[in-house]
Amino acid sequence: MLEKMFKLKENNTSVSTEVTAGITTFMTMAYIIFVNPSILHNGAGMPFDGVFIATIAGIILGTLCMAFLTNYPFALASGMGLNAFFAFVVVKGMGVSWQVALGLIFLEGIIFIVLSVLPVRKMIVNSIPMGLKTAISAGIGLFIAFIGLQNAGIVVDDPNTLVTIGNIFTGPALVALVGIIVTGILHSRGVKGSLLIGIIVATVFGLLNGVTTPPEDIIAMPRMAEWSQVLFKLDIAGALNFGMIAVLLTFLFVDMFDTAGTLVGVSQQAGYLDEDGNLPKASRALLADAIGTTGGAIFGTSTVTTYVESASGVAEGGRTGLTGVVVSILFFLCLFFKPLVAIVPGAATASALIIVGTMMMSNITKLDWGDFTEVLPAFITMIAMPLTYSIANGIALGFITYPLIKLFTGKEKEVHWLVYVLGVIFIAYYVWV
């Protein structure tokens, strides 16, 4: 049955290899069930217990859609950076209710479903300059690392300099530093699941200095009452407000670039790209991602997107959707260990934010540093995100500066017409606001 369903022999793999790949992918991305509920709870005020179940439900839906629509070994979950934008920028910063924010995620998913069925989404992705795609990814890395440093108390506010260093040898900051060092060492040595191990070590260390609260139980049955706190709580009517257009566009752009970059990068490692560098079944992969996002909003979590950690499973030999099925089963089992998950302090998950931010910054090497018309817009995009505490501002400033610099340096033909349109839209937005 598995051979017929996933074409294992055709893809030069086996059940045992796919299971091993699924376990590896699970280990490398399991930190999300610690981090996502913490971010949405601390930043958006969403119920931790409800988001915990919603996060796992989103993972299972998105990953199974990818497995059965494409037969690719890609796993999906609530995107890092996207969840921080959702919680700290849209809800906490802009004062939008988390119900309306979920409505925006739902609308984004519906738009992506339509664009994935049509060739429009691929056209949009191909029209965006690679320099800005790289900058957006790297900028989000800076942004979520900055949030991690704040959550850990390593960076604190200061009335004179805006920010300064906190007391790093006590309390949460010390717990986070232990997590960062342990994770950094393990990741450098190529240890699978280094992020998860780092969170666990930091949490255990937190028991010694009082940051971690000991659990009363280890295993507990998931309760529908907990999930009902966020399930179907999205406010679509509120999301249709004209003032939410810029936020909706930001969700669309960030998710689009993040997904496209992950799909291409992991597919190249797996050997899926054709001779022209295109991904077969790309529309199906994008559709699976869109369904995951739409379902995730209904379940009660932020944008569900393809995870770059899927590359770890591919490295272990995963080549089919059976890898994703294994990942989904393992995350389902996590539903029964919520008491153990809930004890993880924000300082422990802060280390994962900082490490993931570091990984995302590696994209900066893809910039053409010899072309200043590429570098300057990219730099403005990256630096604006953490310094204005807004991914939206970074993207907007990038799309404004890029076409202007190209236009007045005689390189206007290098810019796709759609980029000019987006630049005008963002200028109009700032003038209007």
N, C-alpha and C positions, 0 to 999 in steps of 0.2 A: 504493500500500500504506500509506504513512504517513498519507495523507488519510483512508483508511478506518479505520485503527487509532486515530488521535488526533483525528479530526474537526477538522482545522485551520481550514477555512473557517467552520464553525459557530462557532468560537471567535475568529474575526477575527484569525488569525495565519497565519504561513507557515513553511516549513522554515528559511529563513535567519534569521527572527526567533527561532525556537525554539533554533537553534544558537547564536546570539549570546547569548541569555538563559542557555543552559546553560554557556557559557564564563564568563559573568559570575558566575553562582552558584558555579561551581567556583573562580574566583579569590578570591571573598570568603570561602570556607570551607576552602580548601586548607590553611590553617594547621593544621587538625586533625591532618593526617598528621605534622606536626612535634610538636605539643603532646601529643596523646593518648599515643603511645608513651613520650614523656619523662615524663609524669605517672605513668603506670602502672609505668614502670621505676623511677623515683626514689622514688615513694611506696609502691608495692606489691612492688617487687622482681621484677616480671615481665620476661621476656626482651624486650628492645627489638625485636629483629628479628621475633620472633613476633607481637608486638602490632602492629607496623607492617603486616604482611600482614592480620592480623585486623581492624584498623581499616578498611582498604580493602574487605575482604570484607563487613563490616557495612554500609558505605556503599552498596555495590553492591546488596546484598540489599534493604535498607530502601527505597532510592530507587526501584529497579525495581518493588517491590511497590506503592509509592505511585503510580508512573506508570501501571501496568496495572490496578490496582484502582479508582483514582479519576480518572485522567487529569488530575490536578492537577500543577503544576510545582514541587512541593515536594521538597527533597532532605533526606535523613536521614544522621546520623552519630553517633558517640559523643558524648553531650552534655557540654558544658563545665559544671562544677559537679558534675554527677553523677559524672564521672570523678575529680574531686578528692575527693569524698566517699568514693568507692570506695577510692581509694588511700591518702589521708592520714588518713581518719577510721576507716573500717571495718578496713582491713588494718593500717596503721601504728599507728593510735591504739588500736584495740580488740584488736589481736593476732589478728584473724581471718585465716586463710590466704587467698591470692588465689583458690585453687581453690574454697573455700567461698563466697567473695564472688561468684564467677561463678555458682555454684549458686543463690545468692539472686537474681541478675539473671535467670537462666533461669526460676525460679519466678514472678518478677514478670511476665515475658513471658507465661507460660502463663495466669496469672490475668487479664492484660489481654486475651488472646485470647478467653477465656470472657466477660469483661465487655463486650468490644466486640461480640461476637455478640449478647449480650443487651443490653437498654437500661440495664443497671445502671451502666455507666461514665459515661454521659451524666448520669444522675441524681445520681451522686456529685459530678461536676464542677459541676453546677448548684447543688448544696446548699452548697458551700463559699463563705463570704462573700468578696466581691471584695476587701475590705481585706486579708484573709489571703493570698489568691492574689497580690496585688501585693507584699505584704511578703516572701513566700517567694522570689519572683523577685529582688527587690531585695537581700534578705539573701544569696542565693547570689552575687550580684554582689560584695557586700562581701567575702564569704568567699574567692572565688577571686582577687580582687584582693590580698587579704592574703597568700594563698599565693604569688602572683606576686612580691610585694615581698620575701617571705622567700627564695624561690628565687634572686632577684637579689642578695641580700645588702644590699638597701637598708634593710630592717628586720631587726634581729638581736636575740637574746635578751639580757637584762640581769638580774642577780640582784636588783637593787634596784627597778627599775621594770617588770620582766617583759619589756618591749621597749624598744628605742631605735634610733636611726638608725645605719647602718653607714658604712663609708668609701665614699662615693658617687662618688669620682673615680678609682678604680682597679678593675682586674679586672672581675668579672661585673657589679657594680653600674653601672659606666660603660657597658658593653655594653647593659644593659637600658635605661638612660636614653636612649641613642641611639635604640634601638628605639621607646621610648615617644614621644619627640619627633617622630621621622620619621612614625610611624603617626598620631599626633595631628594633625600638619599635613596629611597626605594625606587623612585621614578628614574633617577640617574642610572641605577643598576638594572633597569629594565624589568623590575618586579611587577607582575600582573596584579591589578587591584591596589596600586599604591595609594590612590586617593582614599579608598575605603579603609585601608589599613591605617592611614594617617589620621582619619577621623576617629577611628576606634581607639587608637593609642592616646590621642588628645583627650577623648572623653574619659578614658580610664585615669589619665593623669589628673583630670579635673576633679576626680573623687578625692584626691589627696589635698587639694587646696580649696575645696568647698564650692567650686564652680559647677560641678555636676551633681545633680540630685539623684541619689540611689533609687532604682526602680522598686515598686511594690510588687510587681509581677513581671514575668518574662513573656508568657504566652497569653493571649486573650482573643476571643472570637470577635471579628469585626461586626459592628452594629450598624444597621441601616439608619438609625437615628443620628449617628455621627455624620454619615455621608449626606443625609438630607439637609444638613446645615448649609451645604454649598451646591448640591445637586439641583439642577433646573432653576438656580437663583439668578441667572443672567438677566440683565435688563436691556433688552434689544431696543425698546422705544427710546430710552435715554441715550443709547449709543448712536441713534440716528440724528442726534442734535448736530447742527451745522458746525458748532465749535469743536466737535470731536474729529473733524475731517483730517486735520494735521496729525493727530495721534493715530488714527486709523491708517493713514499713509505710512507713518513710521513703522507701525507693526508690519505692514505689508512689505516694505522695502527690506527691513532687517531680516524678517523671516525668509524672504525670497533669496537674499544673498547668502544667508547662513546655510540654507538648504542646498542651494546650487553648489556652493563651495564644498560642502561635505560630500554630496553625491559624486561630484567629479573626482575629488581627492581619494575617497575610499574605493571608488570604482576603478580608478587607475591602478591602485595597489592590487585589486582583485583581478585585474586583466579584463575588465568588462568593456573598456572604451574601444571603439572601432578605429580604423586607420585614419579617420578624419578627426579623431579626438572627441567624437560624440558618444553619448551614452544610449545604447539601445533600451527601449522601454522607459525612456526618460519621462514621458507624459504619465505613464502609470505610476512611476515612483513619486512624481510631484502630486498626483492625485491621492496616493496613499498618505502623503504628508498633509495634504489639505483636509482629508477626512479625519486624521488624527487631531488636527487643530480644532476643527468644528466640534468633534466629539468631546475633546478636552474641555472646551468652554461650557458645554452642557454638563459635563461631570463636575466642573468647578475648579479647573486649574488653568494656568497661563498657557501660552502658545506651545503646542507639541510639535517638535521638529526632529529631523534626522540627526542622530548623534555621531559625532566624529569618533567616539570611543568604539564604534562599530569596527574600526580599523584593527582593533586588538583581536577581535574574533576572526577577521579575515587573515590576520597574520598567523593565527592558529590553524588555518586551513578551511575555515568556513566559506562555503561558496553558494549555498542555497537558502531558501526561506526556512528550512528546518532549524537553522541557527536561531532565527527570530522566534520560532515556536518555543524552543528551549528557554530563551530569554524571558518570554512571556510567562511560562510556567513558573520559573524561579521568582519572578516579581509577584505572581499571585500568592505564592507561599509566604511572601513577606507580609501579607495582610494580617497574618496571625501572630506577628511579633511586634505589634505596635507599642506595647509598654516599654520594650527594650529600645525601640527607635526614638520614643518621645523623650528619653533622658538626655539625648545628645544636645549639649549647649550650643548657642550661637557661636561661641568662641571656637569650638571644634570645627564647625562647618565653615567658619571664616577661612580656615587654612585651605579648604578645597576651593573656595572662591579665588583666593590669591594664586594658587597653583594653576587653576584653569585659566585665569587671566594671563598668566605667564605663557601658557601653551598657545593661547590665541594670539599673543603678541608676535609669535614666530612668523606669522604671515607678513610681517613688515619687510622681510627679506625679499619678497616678491616685487617690491616697488622698483621702478626704474630710477635709481638715484642720480643718474646722469641727466635726467630731463626735469628741470625745475618746474615746468608747467604741470608735471605729474606729482612732484614731491610736495609743493606748497599746498595745493588743495587737500592732499592726503593728510598732511601734517595738521592743517586746520581742523579737518574732520576728526582726527584722533584726539587732539589735545582739548578740543571743545567739549567732548563728551564728559570726561571727569571734572573739568574745571567749571563747567556750567551745570553739572549734575544732570545732564540730559543727553540721551542718545539722539533725540529728535533734533536738538540744536546742532549737534555735530554733523548729522546727515544733511540738514538744511544748508548749513554754511558750506559744506563740501560741494553740494550741487549748485550753489550760487557762484562760488569762486572758480570752479573748474571750467565751465564754459566761457566765463568772462576772460580768464587768463588766456585760454586757447584762442579766443576771438581776437584779442588785441596783440597777439604775438604771431599772427599769420598762420595759425594752426587750426583754424575754425573747421576745416574739412575733416579733422580727426575726431570731431565730436558728432555723435549721433543726434539727429534732430530731436529725439525724445528727451535727451539730456537738457537741451535748451528749454523745452517745454517745462520740464520739472524745475529748472532754475527759476523761470518766471513765476511758477506757482508758489515756490517758497518765498520769493521776494514779495509777492502779493500778500502772502500770509503774514509776514512780519510787518508790512505796512498796515495791513488791516488790524492786526492785534495792537 
